[in-house]
Amino acid sequence: MKVAALLCAALLVAGCGSSSDDEQATTNTEATQQQDVLEQMPEVPAATESTPPPTTLRGVFDDAQEMWKREFEDAGATYTPATLTIFHGQVDTACGTEDVNTGPFYCPADHGVYLDQRFFDALGRAAGVHIGFFAQAYVVAHEVGHHIQTLTGVLQQVHAQKETDPGGVNARSVRLELQADCLAGIWKHSAYRRDQITAADFSDALRAAAVVGSDFQQKLAGGAVTPEDWTHGSSAQRQHWLTLGFESGQPNDCDTFAQ
């Protein structure tokens, strides 16, 4: 795989591969919830001794969905399930045809999370780091986070602002991605007891968050670090929001748009 393709994949890992004009189609027809649903959600229960952590990426996806379904119900809202497609090579979606170079992504037009597991090995080789299961779980939960943003109308509102404020597209994209990182941390709070997670586990997830930081990718590409061009946030920002969600367990703490 070419280095350029790997860099593209790394930049797209957190759901940017879902961007298309199909997002606009969801604005009026599928944004059935209100943006303040997250504010109404209770703190998710921390994992207990009787909570077995998932051991497969499909298990991560299913567990995250069950948690968010409960949260929506507690907030008096309806949860529409997402779907998971694990593909090899190429996949057709309502947002277009994609391949492994896109990285894991979410398509709002069909509520689908798409994943080619070979991406993790490719990303690890490109960045010279190991992407372990705990880090992979973070990525899957992040994509589910984009689904939550679609159900609450956040994704649609961000897309709509492209017309009124095109100059703020990158800044809003950063806030969108950081919120999905925080929502991934919320799920980890509910799925992993702290004494089940080794320092190496969490370091693995933080390392993955750093690798997909916009500044890390710019350095990896050999260019200058230009914050105005970021679409995903810096490594430090991504690590911060993932950690915040994990430690808090409170969806309302993930309002990156108020920061």
Protein Blocks (a to p, Z undefined) as FASTA:
>chain_A
ZZklmmmmmmmmnopmmgcfklmmmmmmmmmbcfklmmmpccdddddfklccdfbfklmm
mmmmmmmmmmmmmnopacddddddddehiacdfkbccdfknopaddfklopacddfklmm
mmmmmnopacdfklmmmmmmmmmmmmmmmmnommmmmmmmmmmmmmlmmmmmmmmmmmmm
mmmmmmmmmmpcfklpcfklmmmmmmmmmmmpmklmmmmnopacdfklpcnbpfklmmmm
mmmmmmnopaklmmmklZZ
